[in-house]
Amino acid sequence: MTEIKIRPIQQRDNKEVAKMIRHVLIEQGAPKVGTAYEDKATDQLFETYQKERSEYFVLLEGDRILGSAGISPLDNGDPKVCELQKMYLDPSARGRGMGNQMMQKCLSFAKAQGFEVCYIETLPGMKAAQKLYQKTGFEYISERLGDTGHYSCTIFMKKQLNP
C-alpha cells in the first residue's frame, strides 16, 4: 500500500498541480472561462499562497500528486471568512476517502488561523464535490460572498467553523 500524505505545496509542484486541475476541469465538462482553468493563479499556486493566513496543500500517493486544495482569506470579504479554493481530486483518488482527508486538513488550518466561516463556490455539475461539502457541514447559500472572479461558479456554500 502506497503512503498517502498531505503537505503544503512546494514551488516545484506548480506545473503538476496546474496540469491536474485542468485535467479535472476538462473531465468534468467545466467551462474554461470564469473558472480556475483560466485563472493565472492556477499556474503559480505556490507563489499565490505565500501570504498571511493562506496555505495550499497537495495530496500525494507516493510521489504522485492526486489532489490539491487551499485556504485563503476571502477577497473583499469579512476577515473572519476564509475561502476553500481550488479543491480538485484526480479521478483515481475519488471514492477512497481522500477528499475528506483533504477537507479536514484545510478546515483544521482555517480554524487554526482564527477564521469563523469557510466559504466555497463550485459549478452546478460538480455533484460529487457538493456531496462531500455537505457531508462535512457546508450548507447552500443563495448569494456570492466576496470577489473570487470565478463568475461561472454559481453554487455557493458556507460552513461555520466555530464549535
Secondary structure, DSSP 8 states (H G I E B T S, - for coil): ---EEEEE--GGGHHHHHHHHHHHHHHTT--STTSTTT-GGGG-HHHHT-STT-EEEEEEETTEEEEEEEEEE-TTS-TTEEEEEEEEE-GGGTTTTHHHHHHHHHHHHHHHTT-SEEEEEE-TT-HHHHHHHHHTT-EEESS--S--S-TT--EEEEEE---
